[in-house]
Structure formats: C-alpha cells, structure tokens
Amino acid sequence: MLIAHFGHSCLLVDTGAARLLFDPGAYSSGFEQVDGLDAILVTHEHRDHLDPGKLAAVRAANPGARLIAPFDLEGAEIVTPGDALEVNGSVVTVLDAPHEVIHHQIELPVNVGYLVDHGAFYHPGDSLTVPEQRVDVLGLPTAAPWMKVSDAADFLARVGPRKAVPIHEAILAQTEIFYRVLVGTAPEGVEVVVLPRGEAVEL
C-alpha cells in the first residue's frame, strides 16, 4: 500500500483498491486538495483530528467520497464498533478503541480505531487499544497529553507490526527525540518509518 502523512494524525492510505483519508485535523495540512478519495474517516471529534473548515475543503474536492465517523457529523455515516464497511474493494473494520484518559475531570469523546483489510493497516485515533488481529502497518501515536514516550514504545511492542508510522506528533517541538526512542526500543523485526510530509511512500 501507499501511505502519505500530512502531519499529526492525518494519513492518506491507498490500498490499491481504495483511497482512504484519516483524521483531517487542525494540525495537519496539504490534504485539502487531495482528490480521488473513496472515504474520509474520522476517529473522534477533537479538533486535531477533525477541522470543520479543512473537512469542507477536502469534501468539495471529493464529492463522491463517503464520510465516516463514530459521532453525529453532518453528512457522515455514523459507525459503531463491530461494523465492517466495504469501501471500493477494501474492508474497513471499526474497532472498540476508547480514548485514553487525559484527566479525570475532562470528558472524553467517543473514539474508534479503523482496521483496514483485516490488519493491513490500523489507525487507533487517540487510543492504545491493541487489536486482536495481526497488524502489518501501524499508525503509531507518538506524543499526547494522555501519554509519555514509553507508552508509545510499549504500544508498539504489544502490537508488533511489520512497520510503524509515527503520527500524533504535532505537539512536539523536537520530534527526533521521540522518534529515536521508538526506533531504539522497537522489537526485532519491527521497523519504524518516519514519513516525509505529504509524500506517498510504499509500505
């Protein structure tokens, strides 16, 4: 598959059958004029995963793309864990992946994970939930108010993908410090691949 990273949690995944855009949020850019999309998938409603203005732009460029979300969003198909969606020849399974706790006083939104083609790719949103299925390529949350770098490293080890793409990094001033930890602690056989922004890479 081909994967392009547009910053933070926004990834374009081209399975060869379907073109899927995940989490078009406020900390991401360059995806607004991407065309040929089959679906736009949102894991949860925090602005770093969903920017309404940028969503409007990418929807205008892709009037035929399905909009998929686990909450009430204008024009969206509302999904729940256990749903399996056929998207132009690819299968997207919606996983129960609760948002990690930020603080006991902060209410958390509904968050889901998206598993593409039975484990070829996994986007967990703001969750460290490990899927039952084997994962080939993982979107790996790297930094957040709800985690430390050792949480990311432990999640990577528990999932054990062939390759991991660091995401959710936009809050960091020096990403290479975190990437160095993830590369240095990755289990044998697991490759951490930092994608150049906006450039499709075959994984």
mmCIF file of the C-alpha atoms, coordinates in Angstrom:
data_MODEL
# 
_entry.id   MODEL 
# 
loop_
_atom_site.group_PDB 
_atom_site.id 
_atom_site.type_symbol 
_atom_site.label_atom_id 
_atom_site.label_alt_id 
_atom_site.label_comp_id 
_atom_site.label_asym_id 
_atom_site.label_entity_id 
_atom_site.label_seq_id 
_atom_site.pdbx_PDB_ins_code 
_atom_site.Cartn_x 
_atom_site.Cartn_y 
_atom_site.Cartn_z 
_atom_site.occupancy 
_atom_site.B_iso_or_equiv 
_atom_site.pdbx_formal_charge 
_atom_site.auth_seq_id 
_atom_site.auth_comp_id 
_atom_site.auth_asym_id 
_atom_site.auth_atom_id 
_atom_site.pdbx_PDB_model_num 
ATOM 1   C CA . MET A 1 1   ? 0.000   0.000  0.000  1.00 0.00 ? 1   MET A CA 1 
ATOM 2   C CA . LEU A 1 2   ? 0.960   3.654  -0.358 1.00 0.00 ? 2   LEU A CA 1 
ATOM 3   C CA . ILE A 1 3   ? 0.762   5.937  2.676  1.00 0.00 ? 3   ILE A CA 1 
ATOM 4   C CA . ALA A 1 4   ? 1.202   9.710  2.843  1.00 0.00 ? 4   ALA A CA 1 
ATOM 5   C CA . HIS A 1 5   ? 1.423   11.629 6.134  1.00 0.00 ? 5   HIS A CA 1 
ATOM 6   C CA . PHE A 1 6   ? 0.005   15.152 6.179  1.00 0.00 ? 6   PHE A CA 1 
ATOM 7   C CA . GLY A 1 7   ? 1.089   15.856 9.736  1.00 0.00 ? 7   GLY A CA 1 
ATOM 8   C CA . HIS A 1 8   ? -0.257  14.784 13.114 1.00 0.00 ? 8   HIS A CA 1 
ATOM 9   C CA . SER A 1 9   ? -2.921  12.076 12.696 1.00 0.00 ? 9   SER A CA 1 
ATOM 10  C CA . CYS A 1 10  ? -3.849  12.699 9.062  1.00 0.00 ? 10  CYS A CA 1 
ATOM 11  C CA . LEU A 1 11  ? -2.845  9.844  6.765  1.00 0.00 ? 11  LEU A CA 1 
ATOM 12  C CA . LEU A 1 12  ? -3.784  9.004  3.197  1.00 0.00 ? 12  LEU A CA 1 
ATOM 13  C CA . VAL A 1 13  ? -3.802  5.234  2.725  1.00 0.00 ? 13  VAL A CA 1 
ATOM 14  C CA . ASP A 1 14  ? -4.027  3.859  -0.807 1.00 0.00 ? 14  ASP A CA 1 
ATOM 15  C CA . THR A 1 15  ? -4.691  0.123  -0.605 1.00 0.00 ? 15  THR A CA 1 
ATOM 16  C CA . GLY A 1 16  ? -4.577  -0.341 -4.363 1.00 0.00 ? 16  GLY A CA 1 
ATOM 17  C CA . ALA A 1 17  ? -8.362  -0.642 -4.305 1.00 0.00 ? 17  ALA A CA 1 
ATOM 18  C CA . ALA A 1 18  ? -9.430  2.301  -2.140 1.00 0.00 ? 18  ALA A CA 1 
ATOM 19  C CA . ARG A 1 19  ? -8.038  5.716  -1.222 1.00 0.00 ? 19  ARG A CA 1 
ATOM 20  C CA . LEU A 1 20  ? -8.782  6.444  2.433  1.00 0.00 ? 20  LEU A CA 1 
ATOM 21  C CA . LEU A 1 21  ? -8.076  9.708  4.261  1.00 0.00 ? 21  LEU A CA 1 
ATOM 22  C CA . PHE A 1 22  ? -7.920  9.537  8.064  1.00 0.00 ? 22  PHE A CA 1 
ATOM 23  C CA . ASP A 1 23  ? -8.381  12.352 10.597 1.00 0.00 ? 23  ASP A CA 1 
ATOM 24  C CA . PRO A 1 24  ? -8.220  15.640 8.637  1.00 0.00 ? 24  PRO A CA 1 
ATOM 25  C CA . GLY A 1 25  ? -7.467  17.816 11.654 1.00 0.00 ? 25  GLY A CA 1 
ATOM 26  C CA . ALA A 1 26  ? -6.295  21.312 12.524 1.00 0.00 ? 26  ALA A CA 1 
ATOM 27  C CA . TYR A 1 27  ? -2.625  20.361 12.984 1.00 0.00 ? 27  TYR A CA 1 
ATOM 28  C CA . SER A 1 28  ? -2.452  18.748 9.535  1.00 0.00 ? 28  SER A CA 1 
ATOM 29  C CA . SER A 1 29  ? -2.123  20.409 6.146  1.00 0.00 ? 29  SER A CA 1 
ATOM 30  C CA . GLY A 1 30  ? -1.685  19.670 2.466  1.00 0.00 ? 30  GLY A CA 1 
ATOM 31  C CA . PHE A 1 31  ? -4.526  17.179 2.251  1.00 0.00 ? 31  PHE A CA 1 
ATOM 32  C CA . GLU A 1 32  ? -7.267  19.689 1.454  1.00 0.00 ? 32  GLU A CA 1 
ATOM 33  C CA . GLN A 1 33  ? -6.969  19.383 -2.333 1.00 0.00 ? 33  GLN A CA 1 
ATOM 34  C CA . VAL A 1 34  ? -6.244  15.645 -2.464 1.00 0.00 ? 34  VAL A CA 1 
ATOM 35  C CA . ASP A 1 35  ? -8.706  14.079 -4.884 1.00 0.00 ? 35  ASP A CA 1 
ATOM 36  C CA . GLY A 1 36  ? -9.800  10.593 -5.867 1.00 0.00 ? 36  GLY A CA 1 
ATOM 37  C CA . LEU A 1 37  ? -10.789 9.694  -2.319 1.00 0.00 ? 37  LEU A CA 1 
ATOM 38  C CA . ASP A 1 38  ? -13.216 6.873  -1.655 1.00 0.00 ? 38  ASP A CA 1 
ATOM 39  C CA . ALA A 1 39  ? -13.723 7.689  2.025  1.00 0.00 ? 39  ALA A CA 1 
ATOM 40  C CA . ILE A 1 40  ? -12.805 10.182 4.741  1.00 0.00 ? 40  ILE A CA 1 
ATOM 41  C CA . LEU A 1 41  ? -12.656 8.532  8.152  1.00 0.00 ? 41  LEU A CA 1 
ATOM 42  C CA . VAL A 1 42  ? -12.656 10.367 11.485 1.00 0.00 ? 42  VAL A CA 1 
ATOM 43  C CA . THR A 1 43  ? -11.705 8.570  14.707 1.00 0.00 ? 43  THR A CA 1 
ATOM 44  C CA . HIS A 1 44  ? -13.165 11.201 17.075 1.00 0.00 ? 44  HIS A CA 1 
ATOM 45  C CA . GLU A 1 45  ? -14.235 14.832 17.221 1.00 0.00 ? 45  GLU A CA 1 
ATOM 46  C CA . HIS A 1 46  ? -11.225 16.611 18.788 1.00 0.00 ? 46  HIS A CA 1 
ATOM 47  C CA . ARG A 1 47  ? -10.051 19.446 16.521 1.00 0.00 ? 47  ARG A CA 1 
ATOM 48  C CA . ASP A 1 48  ? -6.621  17.954 15.989 1.00 0.00 ? 48  ASP A CA 1 
ATOM 49  C CA . HIS A 1 49  ? -8.437  15.067 14.266 1.00 0.00 ? 49  HIS A CA 1 
ATOM 50  C CA . LEU A 1 50  ? -11.281 16.991 12.655 1.00 0.00 ? 50  LEU A CA 1 
ATOM 51  C CA . ASP A 1 51  ? -11.120 20.577 11.428 1.00 0.00 ? 51  ASP A CA 1 
ATOM 52  C CA . PRO A 1 52  ? -14.533 21.588 10.013 1.00 0.00 ? 52  PRO A CA 1 
ATOM 53  C CA . GLY A 1 53  ? -13.100 24.124 7.553  1.00 0.00 ? 53  GLY A CA 1 
ATOM 54  C CA . LYS A 1 54  ? -10.480 21.762 6.186  1.00 0.00 ? 54  LYS A CA 1 
ATOM 55  C CA . LEU A 1 55  ? -13.031 18.950 6.080  1.00 0.00 ? 55  LEU A CA 1 
ATOM 56  C CA . ALA A 1 56  ? -15.287 21.153 3.925  1.00 0.00 ? 56  ALA A CA 1 
ATOM 57  C CA . ALA A 1 57  ? -12.406 21.767 1.520  1.00 0.00 ? 57  ALA A CA 1 
ATOM 58  C CA . VAL A 1 58  ? -11.482 18.106 1.117  1.00 0.00 ? 58  VAL A CA 1 
ATOM 59  C CA . ARG A 1 59  ? -15.142 17.143 0.738  1.00 0.00 ? 59  ARG A CA 1 
ATOM 60  C CA . ALA A 1 60  ? -15.539 19.753 -2.004 1.00 0.00 ? 60  ALA A CA 1 
ATOM 61  C CA . ALA A 1 61  ? -12.582 18.182 -3.812 1.00 0.00 ? 61  ALA A CA 1 
ATOM 62  C CA . ASN A 1 62  ? -14.117 14.719 -3.342 1.00 0.00 ? 62  ASN A CA 1 
ATOM 63  C CA . PRO A 1 63  ? -17.898 14.993 -3.649 1.00 0.00 ? 63  PRO A CA 1 
ATOM 64  C CA . GLY A 1 64  ? -18.278 11.232 -4.074 1.00 0.00 ? 64  GLY A CA 1 
ATOM 65  C CA . ALA A 1 65  ? -16.235 10.238 -1.014 1.00 0.00 ? 65  ALA A CA 1 
ATOM 66  C CA . ARG A 1 66  ? -18.010 8.674  1.944  1.00 0.00 ? 66  ARG A CA 1 
ATOM 67  C CA . LEU A 1 67  ? -17.649 10.483 5.263  1.00 0.00 ? 67  LEU A CA 1 
ATOM 68  C CA . ILE A 1 68  ? -17.393 8.073  8.187  1.00 0.00 ? 68  ILE A CA 1 
ATOM 69  C CA . ALA A 1 69  ? -17.367 8.954  11.899 1.00 0.00 ? 69  ALA A CA 1 
ATOM 70  C CA . PRO A 1 70  ? -18.423 7.453  15.265 1.00 0.00 ? 70  PRO A CA 1 
ATOM 71  C CA . PHE A 1 71  ? -20.480 10.523 16.219 1.00 0.00 ? 71  PHE A CA 1 
ATOM 72  C CA . ASP A 1 72  ? -23.150 12.755 14.724 1.00 0.00 ? 72  ASP A CA 1 
ATOM 73  C CA . LEU A 1 73  ? -21.429 14.730 11.960 1.00 0.00 ? 73  LEU A CA 1 
ATOM 74  C CA . GLU A 1 74  ? -23.264 16.372 9.095  1.00 0.00 ? 74  GLU A CA 1 
ATOM 75  C CA . GLY A 1 75  ? -23.202 14.160 6.023  1.00 0.00 ? 75  GLY A CA 1 
ATOM 76  C CA . ALA A 1 76  ? -21.478 11.285 7.803  1.00 0.00 ? 76  ALA A CA 1 
ATOM 77  C CA . GLU A 1 77  ? -22.281 7.617  8.148  1.00 0.00 ? 77  GLU A CA 1 
ATOM 78  C CA . ILE A 1 78  ? -22.246 7.008  11.902 1.00 0.00 ? 78  ILE A CA 1 
ATOM 79  C CA . VAL A 1 79  ? -20.352 3.834  12.761 1.00 0.00 ? 79  VAL A CA 1 
ATOM 80  C CA . THR A 1 80  ? -20.035 1.750  15.908 1.00 0.00 ? 80  THR A CA 1 
ATOM 81  C CA . PRO A 1 81  ? -17.505 -0.890 16.971 1.00 0.00 ? 81  PRO A CA 1 
ATOM 82  C CA . GLY A 1 82  ? -18.040 -4.128 15.116 1.00 0.00 ? 82  GLY A CA 1 
ATOM 83  C CA . ASP A 1 83  ? -19.130 -2.507 11.874 1.00 0.00 ? 83  ASP A CA 1 
ATOM 84  C CA . ALA A 1 84  ? -17.375 -3.747 8.727  1.00 0.00 ? 84  ALA A CA 1 
ATOM 85  C CA . LEU A 1 85  ? -17.544 -1.368 5.765  1.00 0.00 ? 85  LEU A CA 1 
ATOM 86  C CA . GLU A 1 86  ? -16.820 -2.282 2.171  1.00 0.00 ? 86  GLU A CA 1 
ATOM 87  C CA . VAL A 1 87  ? -15.116 0.687  0.526  1.00 0.00 ? 87  VAL A CA 1 
ATOM 88  C CA . ASN A 1 88  ? -14.409 0.216  -3.168 1.00 0.00 ? 88  ASN A CA 1 
ATOM 89  C CA . GLY A 1 89  ? -12.947 -3.261 -2.688 1.00 0.00 ? 89  GLY A CA 1 
ATOM 90  C CA . SER A 1 90  ? -11.286 -2.711 0.691  1.00 0.00 ? 90  SER A CA 1 
ATOM 91  C CA . VAL A 1 91  ? -12.783 -3.625 4.052  1.00 0.00 ? 91  VAL A CA 1 
ATOM 92  C CA . VAL A 1 92  ? -12.652 -1.204 6.985  1.00 0.00 ? 92  VAL A CA 1 
ATOM 93  C CA . THR A 1 93  ? -13.490 -2.711 10.370 1.00 0.00 ? 93  THR A CA 1 
ATOM 94  C CA . VAL A 1 94  ? -14.472 -0.368 13.201 1.00 0.00 ? 94  VAL A CA 1 
ATOM 95  C CA . LEU A 1 95  ? -12.801 -1.326 16.489 1.00 0.00 ? 95  LEU A CA 1 
ATOM 96  C CA . ASP A 1 96  ? -13.746 -0.524 20.062 1.00 0.00 ? 96  ASP A CA 1 
ATOM 97  C CA . ALA A 1 97  ? -10.829 1.748  20.979 1.00 0.00 ? 97  ALA A CA 1 
ATOM 98  C CA . PRO A 1 98  ? -11.766 4.139  23.813 1.00 0.00 ? 98  PRO A CA 1 
ATOM 99  C CA . HIS A 1 99  ? -9.997  7.490  24.039 1.00 0.00 ? 99  HIS A CA 1 
ATOM 100 C CA . GLU A 1 100 ? -7.173  7.422  26.573 1.00 0.00 ? 100 GLU A CA 1 
ATOM 101 C CA . VAL A 1 101 ? -7.736  9.353  29.801 1.00 0.00 ? 101 VAL A CA 1 
ATOM 102 C CA . ILE A 1 102 ? -6.414  12.912 29.679 1.00 0.00 ? 102 ILE A CA 1 
ATOM 103 C CA . HIS A 1 103 ? -7.549  13.885 33.190 1.00 0.00 ? 103 HIS A CA 1 
ATOM 104 C CA . HIS A 1 104 ? -10.332 12.594 35.418 1.00 0.00 ? 104 HIS A CA 1 
ATOM 105 C CA . GLN A 1 105 ? -12.099 15.972 35.130 1.00 0.00 ? 105 GLN A CA 1 
ATOM 106 C CA . ILE A 1 106 ? -12.048 16.037 31.319 1.00 0.00 ? 106 ILE A CA 1 
ATOM 107 C CA . GLU A 1 107 ? -14.909 14.349 29.485 1.00 0.00 ? 107 GLU A CA 1 
ATOM 108 C CA . LEU A 1 108 ? -13.734 12.095 26.688 1.00 0.00 ? 108 LEU A CA 1 
ATOM 109 C CA . PRO A 1 109 ? -15.283 11.789 23.226 1.00 0.00 ? 109 PRO A CA 1 
ATOM 110 C CA . VAL A 1 110 ? -16.207 8.549  21.536 1.00 0.00 ? 110 VAL A CA 1 
ATOM 111 C CA . ASN A 1 111 ? -13.103 7.229  19.762 1.00 0.00 ? 111 ASN A CA 1 
ATOM 112 C CA . VAL A 1 112 ? -12.843 4.264  17.440 1.00 0.00 ? 112 VAL A CA 1 
ATOM 113 C CA . GLY A 1 113 ? -9.991  2.524  15.680 1.00 0.00 ? 113 GLY A CA 1 
ATOM 114 C CA . TYR A 1 114 ? -10.068 1.653  11.992 1.00 0.00 ? 114 TYR A CA 1 
ATOM 115 C CA . LEU A 1 115 ? -8.581  -1.631 10.785 1.00 0.00 ? 115 LEU A CA 1 
ATOM 116 C CA . VAL A 1 116 ? -8.117  -1.811 7.019  1.00 0.00 ? 116 VAL A CA 1 
ATOM 117 C CA . ASP A 1 117 ? -8.203  -5.065 5.071  1.00 0.00 ? 117 ASP A CA 1 
ATOM 118 C CA . HIS A 1 118 ? -8.138  -7.350 8.098  1.00 0.00 ? 118 HIS A CA 1 
ATOM 119 C CA . GLY A 1 119 ? -4.969  -5.848 9.553  1.00 0.00 ? 119 GLY A CA 1 
ATOM 120 C CA . ALA A 1 120 ? -3.055  -4.439 6.597  1.00 0.00 ? 120 ALA A CA 1 
ATOM 121 C CA . PHE A 1 121 ? -3.263  -1.034 8.335  1.00 0.00 ? 121 PHE A CA 1 
ATOM 122 C CA . TYR A 1 122 ? -4.502  0.174  11.736 1.00 0.00 ? 122 TYR A CA 1 
ATOM 123 C CA . HIS A 1 123 ? -5.310  3.747  12.806 1.00 0.00 ? 123 HIS A CA 1 
ATOM 124 C CA . PRO A 1 124 ? -6.149  3.833  16.543 1.00 0.00 ? 124 PRO A CA 1 
ATOM 125 C CA . GLY A 1 125 ? -7.046  7.518  16.879 1.00 0.00 ? 125 GLY A CA 1 
ATOM 126 C CA . ASP A 1 126 ? -6.339  8.574  20.473 1.00 0.00 ? 126 ASP A CA 1 
ATOM 127 C CA . SER A 1 127 ? -6.255  5.045  21.838 1.00 0.00 ? 127 SER A CA 1 
ATOM 128 C CA . LEU A 1 128 ? -3.630  2.494  22.772 1.00 0.00 ? 128 LEU A CA 1 
ATOM 129 C CA . THR A 1 129 ? -6.048  -0.394 22.307 1.00 0.00 ? 129 THR A CA 1 
ATOM 130 C CA . VAL A 1 130 ? -4.341  -3.418 20.775 1.00 0.00 ? 130 VAL A CA 1 
ATOM 131 C CA . PRO A 1 131 ? -6.461  -5.170 18.138 1.00 0.00 ? 131 PRO A CA 1 
ATOM 132 C CA . GLU A 1 132 ? -6.920  -8.920 18.191 1.00 0.00 ? 132 GLU A CA 1 
ATOM 133 C CA . GLN A 1 133 ? -5.854  -9.111 14.555 1.00 0.00 ? 133 GLN A CA 1 
ATOM 134 C CA . ARG A 1 134 ? -2.259  -9.092 13.392 1.00 0.00 ? 134 ARG A CA 1 
ATOM 135 C CA . VAL A 1 135 ? -1.298  -5.598 12.142 1.00 0.00 ? 135 VAL A CA 1 
ATOM 136 C CA . ASP A 1 136 ? 1.059   -5.101 9.221  1.00 0.00 ? 136 ASP A CA 1 
ATOM 137 C CA . VAL A 1 137 ? 1.363   -1.272 9.251  1.00 0.00 ? 137 VAL A CA 1 
ATOM 138 C CA . LEU A 1 138 ? 0.503   0.717  12.387 1.00 0.00 ? 138 LEU A CA 1 
ATOM 139 C CA . GLY A 1 139 ? -0.272  4.408  12.730 1.00 0.00 ? 139 GLY A CA 1 
ATOM 140 C CA . LEU A 1 140 ? 1.672   4.931  15.973 1.00 0.00 ? 140 LEU A CA 1 
ATOM 141 C CA . PRO A 1 141 ? 0.613   7.766  18.314 1.00 0.00 ? 141 PRO A CA 1 
ATOM 142 C CA . THR A 1 142 ? 3.853   9.396  19.433 1.00 0.00 ? 142 THR A CA 1 
ATOM 143 C CA . ALA A 1 143 ? 3.032   12.256 21.808 1.00 0.00 ? 143 ALA A CA 1 
ATOM 144 C CA . ALA A 1 144 ? -0.126  13.497 23.536 1.00 0.00 ? 144 ALA A CA 1 
ATOM 145 C CA . PRO A 1 145 ? -1.387  14.966 26.813 1.00 0.00 ? 145 PRO A CA 1 
ATOM 146 C CA . TRP A 1 146 ? -2.533  11.440 27.662 1.00 0.00 ? 146 TRP A CA 1 
ATOM 147 C CA . MET A 1 147 ? 0.756   9.627  27.123 1.00 0.00 ? 147 MET A CA 1 
ATOM 148 C CA . LYS A 1 148 ? 4.523   9.583  27.571 1.00 0.00 ? 148 LYS A CA 1 
ATOM 149 C CA . VAL A 1 149 ? 7.028   8.212  25.093 1.00 0.00 ? 149 VAL A CA 1 
ATOM 150 C CA . SER A 1 150 ? 7.331   4.910  26.978 1.00 0.00 ? 150 SER A CA 1 
ATOM 151 C CA . ASP A 1 151 ? 3.581   4.393  26.440 1.00 0.00 ? 151 ASP A CA 1 
ATOM 152 C CA . ALA A 1 152 ? 4.149   4.685  22.689 1.00 0.00 ? 152 ALA A CA 1 
ATOM 153 C CA . ALA A 1 153 ? 7.083   2.273  22.839 1.00 0.00 ? 153 ALA A CA 1 
ATOM 154 C CA . ASP A 1 154 ? 5.084   -0.253 24.878 1.00 0.00 ? 154 ASP A CA 1 
ATOM 155 C CA . PHE A 1 155 ? 2.112   0.028  22.493 1.00 0.00 ? 155 PHE A CA 1 
ATOM 156 C CA . LEU A 1 156 ? 4.417   -0.586 19.543 1.00 0.00 ? 156 LEU A CA 1 
ATOM 157 C CA . ALA A 1 157 ? 5.817   -3.697 21.242 1.00 0.00 ? 157 ALA A CA 1 
ATOM 158 C CA . ARG A 1 158 ? 2.349   -5.034 22.085 1.00 0.00 ? 158 ARG A CA 1 
ATOM 159 C CA . VAL A 1 159 ? 1.032   -4.581 18.546 1.00 0.00 ? 159 VAL A CA 1 
ATOM 160 C CA . GLY A 1 160 ? 4.242   -5.826 16.919 1.00 0.00 ? 160 GLY A CA 1 
ATOM 161 C CA . PRO A 1 161 ? 3.592   -4.626 13.348 1.00 0.00 ? 161 PRO A CA 1 
ATOM 162 C CA . ARG A 1 162 ? 5.941   -5.101 10.413 1.00 0.00 ? 162 ARG A CA 1 
ATOM 163 C CA . LYS A 1 163 ? 6.201   -1.320 10.093 1.00 0.00 ? 163 LYS A CA 1 
ATOM 164 C CA . ALA A 1 164 ? 5.043   1.603  12.224 1.00 0.00 ? 164 ALA A CA 1 
ATOM 165 C CA . VAL A 1 165 ? 4.427   5.151  11.048 1.00 0.00 ? 165 VAL A CA 1 
ATOM 166 C CA . PRO A 1 166 ? 4.693   7.764  13.839 1.00 0.00 ? 166 PRO A CA 1 
ATOM 167 C CA . ILE A 1 167 ? 1.624   10.023 13.992 1.00 0.00 ? 167 ILE A CA 1 
ATOM 168 C CA . HIS A 1 168 ? 0.117   12.443 16.540 1.00 0.00 ? 168 HIS A CA 1 
ATOM 169 C CA . GLU A 1 169 ? 3.437   14.287 16.786 1.00 0.00 ? 169 GLU A CA 1 
ATOM 170 C CA . ALA A 1 170 ? 2.416   17.902 16.125 1.00 0.00 ? 170 ALA A CA 1 
ATOM 171 C CA . ILE A 1 171 ? 2.554   18.918 19.783 1.00 0.00 ? 171 ILE A CA 1 
ATOM 172 C CA . LEU A 1 172 ? 6.292   18.201 19.854 1.00 0.00 ? 172 LEU A CA 1 
ATOM 173 C CA . ALA A 1 173 ? 8.967   20.823 19.267 1.00 0.00 ? 173 ALA A CA 1 
ATOM 174 C CA . GLN A 1 174 ? 11.679  18.189 18.675 1.00 0.00 ? 174 GLN A CA 1 
ATOM 175 C CA . THR A 1 175 ? 10.163  15.070 17.137 1.00 0.00 ? 175 THR A CA 1 
ATOM 176 C CA . GLU A 1 176 ? 13.503  13.371 16.566 1.00 0.00 ? 176 GLU A CA 1 
ATOM 177 C CA . ILE A 1 177 ? 13.992  12.887 20.323 1.00 0.00 ? 177 ILE A CA 1 
ATOM 178 C CA . PHE A 1 178 ? 10.825  10.785 20.488 1.00 0.00 ? 178 PHE A CA 1 
ATOM 179 C CA . TYR A 1 179 ? 11.486  9.000  17.196 1.00 0.00 ? 179 TYR A CA 1 
ATOM 180 C CA . ARG A 1 180 ? 14.929  7.990  18.445 1.00 0.00 ? 180 ARG A CA 1 
ATOM 181 C CA . VAL A 1 181 ? 13.359  6.287  21.469 1.00 0.00 ? 181 VAL A CA 1 
ATOM 182 C CA . LEU A 1 182 ? 10.805  4.469  19.322 1.00 0.00 ? 182 LEU A CA 1 
ATOM 183 C CA . VAL A 1 183 ? 13.420  3.264  16.831 1.00 0.00 ? 183 VAL A CA 1 
ATOM 184 C CA . GLY A 1 184 ? 15.764  2.196  19.625 1.00 0.00 ? 184 GLY A CA 1 
ATOM 185 C CA . THR A 1 185 ? 13.122  0.232  21.539 1.00 0.00 ? 185 THR A CA 1 
ATOM 186 C CA . ALA A 1 186 ? 11.260  -1.355 18.611 1.00 0.00 ? 186 ALA A CA 1 
ATOM 187 C CA . PRO A 1 187 ? 11.113  -5.164 18.868 1.00 0.00 ? 187 PRO A CA 1 
ATOM 188 C CA . GLU A 1 188 ? 13.208  -7.209 16.483 1.00 0.00 ? 188 GLU A CA 1 
ATOM 189 C CA . GLY A 1 189 ? 11.569  -7.313 13.070 1.00 0.00 ? 189 GLY A CA 1 
ATOM 190 C CA . VAL A 1 190 ? 9.628   -4.067 13.591 1.00 0.00 ? 190 VAL A CA 1 
ATOM 191 C CA . GLU A 1 191 ? 10.671  -1.050 11.518 1.00 0.00 ? 191 GLU A CA 1 
ATOM 192 C CA . VAL A 1 192 ? 9.704   2.496  12.485 1.00 0.00 ? 192 VAL A CA 1 
ATOM 193 C CA . VAL A 1 193 ? 9.325   4.568  9.301  1.00 0.00 ? 193 VAL A CA 1 
ATOM 194 C CA . VAL A 1 194 ? 9.151   8.365  9.617  1.00 0.00 ? 194 VAL A CA 1 
ATOM 195 C CA . LEU A 1 195 ? 7.308   9.537  6.514  1.00 0.00 ? 195 LEU A CA 1 
ATOM 196 C CA . PRO A 1 196 ? 8.246   12.756 4.689  1.00 0.00 ? 196 PRO A CA 1 
ATOM 197 C CA . ARG A 1 197 ? 5.287   15.096 4.959  1.00 0.00 ? 197 ARG A CA 1 
ATOM 198 C CA . GLY A 1 198 ? 2.804   14.834 2.107  1.00 0.00 ? 198 GLY A CA 1 
ATOM 199 C CA . GLU A 1 199 ? 4.821   12.314 0.100  1.00 0.00 ? 199 GLU A CA 1 
ATOM 200 C CA . ALA A 1 200 ? 3.351   8.874  -0.642 1.00 0.00 ? 200 ALA A CA 1 
ATOM 201 C CA . VAL A 1 201 ? 5.614   6.001  0.426  1.00 0.00 ? 201 VAL A CA 1 
ATOM 202 C CA . GLU A 1 202 ? 5.105   2.341  -0.353 1.00 0.00 ? 202 GLU A CA 1 
ATOM 203 C CA . LEU A 1 203 ? 4.935   0.247  2.807  1.00 0.00 ? 203 LEU A CA 1 
# 
